[in-house]
Amino acid sequence: MQKKIPEVNQDNEQMLKSVRCFALDMDGTIYLGEKWIDGARDFLGRIEESGRSYVFLTNNSSKNAEAYVEKLRRMGWEIGPEKIITSGQAAIYYLKKHFSGKKVYLLGNPLLCAEFEQAGIVLEEDEPEIVVVGFDTSLDYQKMCKVCGHVRAGLPYLATHPDYNCPTENGFIPDAGAIQAFIHASAFRWPDRIIGKPNGDIIDYLAERVGVGKEQIAMVGDRLYTDIAAGRNNGLKSILVLSGEASLQDVPDSDVTPHLIFGSVRDMVPFL
């Protein structure tokens, strides 16, 4: 049986009317590099005018909320850090809930380490009780030896997100999933749990942060296997935009089908 693909730039069942909060992917959805996607600022403004809210939801754990606030400020958009949700923050939430007080070996750059410590997580290099692997842009061979040793020893092993590559203005660079593959090649283990999109832990954290029921949240993004899967599999409305990675031709072969499809967030404005 052929799957039913939503008509592009249509909301025939008026799904958007019931959305109270929009969870927005960033690169490929709102901007590309440091360039706004056409109409994105109008889209954000229209959400606010309609009395609804939005947050930016990113898997990238190499940057903290302040780094994204500063980037958007450079691009002419003022927001506070409360509008940024990262997989690093969601990992902190998960640790506090399930591993409270445990000492953590964190494979992460200084921004992520500072965020964990500010949240009260105790970081430990040599005798940790749990391992957390993020997108460490300061990675070196000594760190890789240490994390593989801890994982090989059988400690509980979490990862912030599964992405193998991170898009940049100059192409792709290895992301957290590639680091996990390196660890697997040496220590023969994959993470026991991965927090970020498309997995449910980051969506649980999102719902708690925004104080809105999942049925009233829409996940908007350009990747089928992270953004759309995160929405579809966790009780959110899922909206694919064709301004980034996925094309309309990718949808029939995808494991998940978005509730709605728009050319870009600009095309959503008339339905808000």
N, C-alpha and C positions, 0 to 999 in steps of 0.2 A: 504493500500500500504506500503510495507516494505521500510524503509529508506535506502539510499545508504550510506554505511560506507566506508570511504577512505581506501585504501590499506596501510598497515603499511610500513613505510620507503620508500615511493614513493612520487614523485611530478610530476605526469604525465602531468599536465597542466603548469608546470614550474611557479607556483605561486611565489615561493621564489625569482625569478629573478626580480620581480617588487617591492620587499620590500626594503625600504631605512632605516628603523629603526625597531629594534626588541625590544618590550617591554616585559621584562622577569620577570616572577614570580621568587621567590627566593627559599624558602624551598620546596624541592620536585622536583625542576626544575633545579637549579644550584648546590645546596648543600643539604645535610641532616644534620641538626645540625651544626657542624663545620667541616664536611667532604665533600669534593668535590664529586659531582657525576662524575663518570668516563667520561673523555673526555670534561668536561664543560669548562676547561681552553682553550683547543684547539678550542672549538666552539667560545668562546669570541675573541680569537686571530684571527680566520678566518674571523669573521665579520669585524674586523678592517682592516685586510689585503685586504678585498674586497672593501674597501672604503665606507663601510656603518657604521651605528652607533647602539648602544644599550643603553637602560636604564633599571634599575631595578624598577619594579612597584609593590609595596606591599600595602596590606590593613592594615598592622600593624601600628597603631597610637601610640603604647607605646614606640616607638623608633624614634629618629630623624635621619636625613641623616647622621650626623657624627657618630652615633652609628653603622650604617651599613658600613660606610667607614672603621671604625676601625676594625670591624669584618672581613671584606675582607682583610684588611692589615694583620691581624693575620694569615689569611689563605694563605698569600703570593700573594695577588692580589692588586695592587695599582690603585685606581680610585679617582676622586674628588667627592664632594657632588652633583655636577650637574648631576651625573648619577643615583641619587636616587630620586624616586618619591614615596611619601607616601600618604595615605588617609588623614593624618593630614594636609599636605601641600595643598591637593586639597580642604579640608574644609576651609582653610584660603582663598584660591582663591575664593571659592563660597561666603564666608561671605563678602569679599571686593566688590564683584560684585553685591550682592543682599541685603546686610545688612550693607552697609558702615557706619562706625561711631557708630554702635550700641554696647552697653555694653553686654558682653557675660559671662554667667556662664558656665565655662568649667569643665566638669568632665574628668580629665586627670591627668597623673602623671607629675612630675616636668619637664621632658624633653619636653612633649607636651606643657605644660603651657609656658615654656621659648620660644618655637618656635612661639607660638601665639603672645606673647608679643614682640618678636624681629620683627615680621611682622607688628607691630603697632595695634594689636587687644587689645582693652581695656577689661580686665577681671574684673568682678564684682561679689562678693559673695552674697550680700544681695538684691540688687535691679537691677538685670540684665534686659535686653530687649529681650534676646534670650538665649536658652539653647543649648549647644553642648555636646554630649556624645561621648567620645572616649574609647579606651581600657585602663582603669585606673588600672595599676598594684599596685597603692598605695591606692586603695579603702578601705574605712572604713565605719562604720555604720553612723557616723555623716554626711559624704558626701552623702550617700544614702538617708538619711532623707531630706537633703537640696535639692538635685536634684529632688526628687519626689515632694517636695513642689512647686518648680518652674514649673515643668511640669503640676502638678495638677491645677496651677493657670492659665493655658492656654497660656503660652508664646510660641512663635515659637520654635520648637524643631527639631534640626538636630542631626544626628549621623555620625561618620566618616566612619563606615563600618558595614556590617551585620553579620560577622562571629560569630558563637556561641562558637566555640572552637578554641584554638590556639595550633598547634602541638609543642611539645618540645621533647627533647631526652628522657624524662621520661614519655611520654604519653601526653594527652591533658589537658589543663587548660582552665577555663572559659574565653571567649573573650567578645568583645563589645556586640555581640548579646545576650549573657546571661545577661549582665547588663541591656540591653534594656528590656528583659523579666521580670526582677525584677521590673523595673520602671513601666512596663505595669500592673503587678500584683497589684501594690499599687496605681498608678495614672491613670490607665485605658486608657493610650494613648501609641501608637507606634509613632516613629519619623515621623514628617511631611515629611522629606526627608533624605535619606541615600546616602552619597556621594560616597563611595568606590565601587569596583568591586562587582557585575556585572553592576552597574548603570552608566549612561552616564556622570555624572558630572566629575568623575575622568578621563574619556577618553577625554573629552573636555580639561581638564587641561593638560593631557599628550600631546595632539596634539599641544597645544599652546607652551608648554615647548620645545618640540623637533623641532618645526617649519616645520613639515612634514604633508602632507595631510593624512587623515585617511586611504585612500585607499592604501597608501604606508607604513602603519605600520602593523606589525604582533604581535599579542598577543600570547606569548608562556607560557604555564602553565600546571599544573598537575591536576587542579580541573575543572570539567565540569561546575558546577553551578556558579562559580565566574569567572575564567580566560577565559574559552571558551565562556560562555555567554556574558562576557564583550566585547569580540571581535566580536562575531556573531551579537549581537544586536546593535552595535554601529559603523558599517562600517569598521571594521578592518578585516584582515585575522586572523583566529584563528587556532592555532597549539597546539594539545594535545601531551604531552609527558607522557609516561607510567612509569616514574621513581619515581612517588610519590603516590598520593592518588588514582587516577582513574585507573581502569583496562580496557582492551579492552571490557570485558563483560559488563561494565557499559554503553557503548556508545549507543547501540540500545534502551535502556530505557530512555535515557536522553532527556530533552526538546530541547536541542541544539546539533547540530552535528558539530564537528570541520571540517575546510577545509582540514586539513592535520593531520596525526597521525604519530609520531615517537616513537621508543622505548625510546630514550633519546635525549638530544641535541647533543650528539656525533654523532648520526645517521643522523643529518642534515648537518654535515660538507661537505660531498661530493656534496651537492646540492647548496652550497654557492659559 
